[in-house]
């Protein structure tokens, strides 16, 4: 049997080797999930919810250990791992609180002779292929509403966050979710490929555009009518108007661009600044970027640590080289630093004088790098924001609400931000346009994505 070798991305140290799933084991686990799912669906919602409540308690009691595991295998600063663990509990609680209303029948007509009713049922077996950058958040987005809705779940965490994924599943089982109802799959891309070949009732994927396309093709071949949800890449843009508090906007956007070393689908990658404040904003934003400290993820004052994926630093350096050759200017960063005992870290990088002929203007960066471009007015900003084929988030910083709303109403994105960025709420649907994906997680829409709506017709005999 093949092994999944897990390395610390900061140091290169081998942490653990795990036995990977095979085609046979994926098939066996699917059959077990099918067998267990009906019993779980007929378990009262109160009992399913109580198990998830216990899961929250376990998350809180094990928070420090779970945060250290996440930092060790994925590389984000420890304080960011702690924050993710603390915040995911609110997200899980939202699903618990919202599910009862979504499972209530909806009566559309009842005149004494005819009653028309919509009832919600579980879909069946849901496959989840998850991401490594925020594994607790992304995992909870799909796993928790699926389980609360009475589905069984086969969970394939990213190979870069497998130990976290295993702990996610083990804590759910410890909390009272039956083992056959929630199961993990271990391995690289071929294990996800085998999952897609199973007769799943739904598949949720979060990851890169390239992998998303591959999964979509696999589903089209093996399971074309499976319900699917894709959260893919982003090229998130923000427009800074000339009426803002420059220092506040620069601070907010620096966090939105460089948090988690920019390894987020909704990290700010493109900033457009109205020309009247361009120089002032550039100075303030570059100063914020230079304040960020590169270092070991376990150190309390580290802001940017080594990237999670081997080889991605080389990709980012290729983007910088391509931009330099085509006339861009690097305002700060642009090269790696290597603290003792660590892999190289790309310093927070700000690049200006960019254009569409450069790869970094078109391709997703997914690292601590952002472009800064001056625009003449709102119309040019709208045009630039809409230029990307991705469509995940877009933001406007302005003192004028009506102005910001007018701009954002003309931008194609799944989420719109006024004086904010890189923000996700459990109460609002997370969705996208264009190459950023399809379907919903979070909000009531995300819950409904895990339920089957069945129509009932009751006609009384004459």
N, C-alpha and C positions, 0 to 999 in steps of 0.2 A: 504494500500500500504506500502511496506517496505521502509526503509530509509537507506541512505548511511551516516554514521557518520564519519566526518572528524576531525582528531586530529592532533595537532601540535606534530611532532615526537620528538622534542627537549624537550618539557615540559609535554606532555601528555594532554594538555588542549584541550577540545572540541571546535573546531572552528565553525562548522556549521553542520547541518543535512539537507540532500537533499533528495527529493523524488526520489526513484529509478525507472527505467523503468521496465515494465513487458513484458511478452511474447506478449500480445496484443498491447502494445504501440510500441514495436520494429517492429512488423508486420505493424502497421499503418504508422510508419515513413518510412519503406521501400517502401510501396505503394506510399506515397507522393513523395519520391525520384524518383521513376520510372516515375511518371507523370511529374515532373519538369525537369528531365534530358534532354529530347529531345529538349526542348526550350532552355536550357542553351547551349547545343552542337551547336545549330544553331545561337547562339549569336556570332557576329564576335569576332575573337580572340582579336582584338584591345580593345574591350569593356571588355572582360574577363581580359585581362592584366591590363587595367586601374583600375579595381576593386582591383586587387592584389597590384598594385602600391599604391593605397590608404591605403591598409592594412599595407604596410610598414610604411607609414607616421603615422598611428595610433599606431603601435608598438613603434615608436620612441617617440611620444608625451606622451605615457603612460608607458614608460620604467620603471620608478622608482616604480610606483604602481604595475606593473606586476611582477617586481623582488621581491618585498616584499611579494606578494601573494605566489609566488613560494617557497621562503624560509620558509614562515610560514607553508605551508602544506607538503613540501617535505624535508626541513631541511638542504639544502646545504647552505654554507656561503653566505651571501648577496652579497658579491663582485663577487662570482662565478655566482650567478643568474643574476646580471647586465651584466656580460660578455656574458652569453648565449643570453640574449635579444639583446645585441648590435651586436653579430656575426650572429644571425639568419637572419638579414636583408640582408646580403651579399648572404646567401644561397638562399633566396627567389628571390632576384634580378637575380641570375644566371638562375633560372628556367624561369623567364620572358624573359630574353635575348635569351635563347636557344630554347624555344618552337617554334618560327616561322619557323625556318629551318626544324624542325622535322615534321611539318604539311604540308610541301611542297610535292606535288606528285613527285615520282621518276620514270622517264621513262627509261625502260630497253631496249626497242626496238621500233623503228619507221621508217619503210621503205616505208611509203606512203600507203601501203596496210594493214599492221598490226602494231598496236601500243600496247605495253605491259606496263602497268603502275601499280605502287604501291601507294595506297593512305592511309593516316592515319585517323582513326576515333576514337571517344571515345569508351571505353569499355562498359559503361553503369553506373551501380551503384557499387561503390567500398566501401567495408567495411574496416575500419582501426581500429585495436586494438593496442593501443600505450603504450609506456613505461613511467615510472615516473622519471627516473634518469636525462634525458635531454628532458623534454617534449616539449619544443619549437623546438629544433633541430629535434627530432624524428617525431614529428607531421608534421613539415614542409616537411620533406623528402617525405612523401606520400601525404598529403593533397594538397600541392601547385601544383605539376605537374598533379595530378588527376583533380583538378579544371581547371587549364589552358587548359588541354586536352579536356575539355567538359564533364567530368564525374560528376555525383552526388556522394556525400560522406556521409556515416554514420560513425561518429567518436565516438569510445568508448575509452576515455582516461582511464588510470590506475586509480583505486580507490585511489591511493596515490598522484595523481596530477589532480583530477577532477576539482577543482576550476580553475586551469590553463587551462585545456581543455575547460571549459565553456567560459572563456575569449577569447581563441583562436577562437572559433566558433562565439561568439558575435561580435568580431572585424571584422571577415570576412563578416558577415551580414551587419554590419555598413558600411563597405567599399563598399558594393554593390553586394555581392554574394547573390542570392535569398535564403530565409530561407529554402525552400524545397530542395535546391541543396546541402546545407551543414547543417547537423543536428547532434546534440550530443546525445549520449546514456549514461545514468548515472547508475552506479551500480557495483556490484561485478562480479565474474566470470560467474554466471548464465546468466547475460545480454549478455556477449560476446558469450556464448553458443547459446543464441537465435539468435544473429546476424548471426552466422555460419549456422543456419537452413534456413535462407532466401535465395532465388535464386539469390545470388549476382553474378556479373560478374567478380569480383576480390576481394581478401581479402589480406590485408597486416598486418602482426603481428610482433611486436617487444616485446620480453620478455624472460622469462626463457625457458630452454629446456623442462622442465616438462609440462608447459602450452602449449608450441608449439606442443608437441606430442599430447596433448589432442585436440587441435584445428585441427590438421591434421586428427586425427581419426574422428572428428565430420564432417569435410568437406568431407571426404571419404564416410561417410554415407549419408549425406544430399545433398551435392553439389560437387560430385567428379570431375567435369570438370571445376570448377571455377579456374581461374588463381590465383595463390597464391605466396606470397613472405614472407619468414620467416627470421627474424634476431634474433638469439638466443644467447646462452652464448658464452663465450670465456675462454681460458686458455692461455692468450697471453704471449709468451716467447720472450726473448731478449738475444742475445749473445754479450758479451763484450770482444773484442779481446785485445791482450796484447800491441797493438800499440797506444792505445787511450790516450787522455788527461783525466786522471782518475777523476779529480775534475769536469770537464765539463760533463762527462758521468754520474757520480753519481748524479749531480744536475738535469740533464734532466730526468733520470730514477726515481728519487724520486718524481718528479712532475707527471710522467706517472703512477706511482704506487698509489699515495695517493691523487691525485686531486679528488674532489667530494667524499672523503673518500673511494676511490677505487671502487665506485659504478658505474662502467661502463663496458660494455662488452669488451672494448678494453683497459681497465686498465692493466698495466703490472703485472702479477702474478708470473712469473718464470724468474729469471735472472741466466744466466750461464756465468761464468767468467773464462777466460783462466788462467791457474794456475800461470803463471809468474807474474801477477798483482793481484792475488786473495786477498792477505792480505791487500794490499794498497787500493784496491777498497772497500773491506768490511769495512774498517775503515772510508773511505770517505762517503760511502752510509749510514752507520749507523749514522754517525754524522749528515747528512742531515735529516734523519728520526727523530732524536731526537730534531732537531730545530723546527719541526712543532708543532704548538700550538693547543691544544684541548680546545674548548670553545663554547660559545653561537654563533649561526649562524649570529646573527645581529652585532656582534662585528667585527670591521675592521681587527683585527689581527688574527682572527680565521682561521685556516687551515683545521681542522678536527672537525666536529660537530657530534651529535648523528645520528645514522643510520636511514634511512627512514622507514624501515619495522620493526614492533614489532616482537621480537623473533629472528631476524637475528643475534644479538649479541651472543645469546646463541649458535647458530649454529657455529659461528666462534670460540667461546671458546671450543666447542666440537672438532673442527679440531685441535686446539692447544693442547688440552689434548691428543688426539690420537697420534699426532706427538711426543709429549714429551715421551709418554709411549714406543714409538718405536725408540727412540734414537736421535731425533732432538734436536737442541740447539736453544734457543731463544736469539738472539743477542740484541734485544731491544723490548720494548713493551710487548705484550703477556698478558696483563691484562687491565681492564678498569679503567678509572678515572671518577669521578662524580663531576663536578663543581656544586656549589650550585644552586638549582632550576632546574637542567637539568637531563635528563635520562643519564645513564652511556655511556661513549664514549670509544671505544677501542683505546688505544694509537697506533700510527703507529708501526707496528710489522714486524720485519725481522727475518726469521727462516732459519737456515742452517742445514747441515747434513741430508737432506731429501732423501727419496727414494720412489719408486712407491708403496710400501706397505702402505704408509700413505695416508689417505683420502685427505689431503690438496694438495698432489701431483697430484691427479686425478680430484677432484671435483672443480667446479668453486667457487672461494672465494667470490668475489663481496663485498669486504670490505677493510679496510686499512691494508692489510697484504700481504707480498710477500716472496717468498722463494729464497734463494741464494745458488747456487751450483757451485762447482769448476769442470771444465772439462780440459782434457789434451790438446785437439787440436780441429781444425775445424770439423773434422769428428765426434768426439764425440758430439760436440755441435749440429750438424745437426741431429744426431740420437735423442738427447734429445728434440730438438725443435719439431720433428715429432712424439714424443711419445704420445702426447695427441690426443684424439678423436675429440677435437675441432679444428677448423682451421680458426680463424678470422684474426689475425694479427701476424706478426713475424718481428723482427728487429735485425740488426747487427750494433754495434758501432765499427768503425775501421777507421783508417786514409786512408786505401787503398780501393778505390772504386771497383776495379776489384775483390778483395778478398771478399768484402761484397756481391757483386752481384753474384759471384759464389756460395757462401753459400746460399743466399736467393733463388736462382733458384732451389735449391734442397729441399726447405721447402714448405710444402703444407699449404697455407694460402690465404685468400682473399686479404689482403693488405701486402705489404712488405715495411719496413722502413730501410733506411740507416741513421744512426746518428739521429734518431728521434723515437718517439713512441707516442701512444695515440693521433694520429692526424687524422683528417677527413677533406677532401676537397670537396666542392660542385662540383668541376669539374671532380672528379674521381669517378668511380663506387664503391659503398660500397657493398661488397659481401663476401661470405664465402665458406668454404669447411667443409666436415664432419658434426659433430653435431652442428656447429655454424650457420647453416641455408642454405637457397637457394634463388635464385633470386637476384634482384638488387634494390638498391635505389641510388640516387645521380648520377651525371654524365649523359651523354646522354643515357646510358643504363637504368638508373632509370626513365628518361622521357619516353623512349620507352616502359618500363614496364607498363605504364598507357595508352598506345595507342593500338588500333587494326589495324594491317596492312592488308588491303584488296587488292586483286589482281583484276585488270581490264583488260579485253581483248577486243580490238576494231578491228574488221575486216571489212574493206570496202567492199561493195557488188561489184561483178564483173560487 
